[in-house]
């Protein structure tokens, strides 16, 4: 009987640990690591909850993404260039060239210049396999 209680305790402990979030938005990021950022990212909106303010991106080869009418993509390069996926008015999809930079005052802020506009994001999590960003309105 003791073995049964022990097995149940171990199972519940592992289950509770597995259900706990590994992402803690209260922990500040130490800054944007270009080694992690500079790759091809795809918007993984299937992982997002309706209440999430963050957009979740995964590396292109992370998984087989479901078919989608349009899925935002970024390719960041170490020299500050980037390619961003554009949805044209004629429903065509193609990459356009842009620029990216880290805000000098806040190393967790990412600026992406697209054509003549700049989009600003707070990078809340960045590893080799996930990028969580939240758009900052101008």
Beta strands, then each sheet from edge to edge (+ up, - down):
strand 1: 40-43
strand 2: 55-59
strand 3: 73-76
strand 4: 81-87
strand 5: 93-102
strand 6: 109-114
strand 7: 117-126
strand 8: 131-136
sheet 1: 1+ 2- 8+ 7- 6+ 5- 4+ 3- 1+
end
